[in-house]
């Protein structure tokens, strides 16, 4: 035995070299013995604790599920298979009754779906539900049933859930939201189940003893600290919500007769903030990144222009494309004017060519009249156009 029954009210048992023949059920019994070594009173949990092995098929259920009137309820049934075996489900039979022990309840429905779905539940459906699985020639059933409790939340000064109105946490850090329960000492519950919901009291579970009932956003991130506190790992932006502490209290009213009360807190608003150092880092880095992007773009533009990929051309409207011949040809030049024009250096000789754009030139060549000195022909002048791009 491991524990101190008198001081800590615990009396656990430790088994060495566990074997398949051990169990499958262990029951704890407490006896009150007087000074004459005579037993006066004794108490025992008749349902016991079942010992399950990983290489066996066995069925498990939740202890209790709470629902408000009118809600849709899913009562899960878990089938545990040995590693490497076929997980195909067989025939599923559900039983319903007033006993916590499944064997005492009667059959209500046979189906292929493992979980039981109930639409718009009513308080009259408060009962115990058991699932039974038939695979091949073998039948597997859960020892204890799932109690469905359909009722509104208990309110009043006797039973109160205490939780702070607000709490805060930084993104990426853990946070713990406290919760405690207040009730009269003479009404101490026999059993207490603790749950947490997010968004509203009808919302999704942010914590549940069974991970399959927890919303995917919180699965694997939440756990209980102490008796009822909610601990969230790696706070995210989506955690900026209200969390409700929920407790199900079970009282003993007689032999195997339970009375259940459900109470919840008013909710804790979790304010998710960013770390101050992270905020300052963002304020500094963001402008620097923007400036760096601008510099990189400018360097790219200059490089493309140098390579001739981007052409810059300073021209008038008439210089776009191949220009049309002028409507009014220029007047004929005199021989002296023509000789003077031929002596002028060309644009390429003066270095006035834009190496990054298009070179455009127009030459009015007037033929000389060798027969008549000083007189030019009246023919229209010949016009030459050239469009040149630099080679890459």
Secondary structure, 3 states (H helix, E strand, C coil): CECCCCCCCCCECCCCCCCCCCCCEECCEEEEECCCCCEEEEEECCCCEECCCCCCCEEEECCEEEECCCCCEEECEEEECCCCCCCCCCEEEEEEECCCEHHHCEEEEEECCCCEEECCCCHHHCEEEEEEEEECCEEEECCECEEEEECCCCCCCCCEEECCCEEEEECCCCEEECCEEECCHHHCCCEEEEEEEECCCCCEEEECCCHHHECCCCCCCEEEECCCEEEECCCCHHHCCEEEEEEEEEEEEECCEEEEEEEECCCEEEEEECCHHHHHHHHHHHHHHHHHHHHHHHHHHHHHHHHCCCCCCCCCHHHCCCCCCCCCCCCCCCHHHHHHHHHCCCHHHHCCCCCCCEEEEEEEECCCCCCCCCCCCCCCCEEEEEEEECCC
